[in-house]
């Protein structure tokens, strides 16, 4: 069953004085199945950031639709969109987006606080999650007291705390060293194996090789996609590399 459907998505930006129009997305259609782990790749300027912003309900398409769990995002009123985003989507960012004046525990619980959840509900949610992500002993520390990999684990916990339909990850390994990258990718696989749907935008071939499917965006369209199937991460890495070379040289599908 598709939990996320993207149909004929188009996005045209008009410059400040209306002189020029830039088409960021031209005709994007794809779906993500419940429990799937998918990655989106493409060169800078290909439209993948615009696509992510629309999927996150941070921007609206010029035409087309995004349907999350049966609901068209364009039908949600502006005054309701922040609450909808908080309750139905989880976000993991390259730069963590943690508040330095909050402990990791308070950062993780922030979506529940904003949703008006009780202390009992928050307590029942955070401790099993922190144990699963191996950050139980770090909850009282502040972001500046922990490593980049530990910050990202806290960010993942914050993304998961409200049991979102989909986790959207924007370059989640971009600010991490090699060891922390390996740990985070293993964590994503573990979370996905537990049934969580993940959609990741990344430049990293290594990160994308852990996904079950990779979609390639070129010139505002889905140019190609690869399914992992029974392939190893190494085999998937090679296939992604070959496709990126094709993209860079202007090859056909």
Secondary structure, DSSP 8 states (H G I E B T S, - for coil): -EEEEEEEEEEEEE-TTSS-EEEEEEEEEEEEETT-EEEEE--TTSSHHHHHHHHTTSS--SEEEEEETTEEGGGS-HHHHHHHHHHHEEEEETT----TTSBHHHHHHHHHHHTT--HHHHHHHHHHHHHHTT-GGGTTSBGGGS-HHHHHHHHHHHHHTT--SEEEEESTTTT--HHHHHHHHHHHHHHHHTT-EEEEE-S-HHHHTTSSEEEEEETTEEEEEEE-TT--HHHHHHHHHHHHHHHHTT---
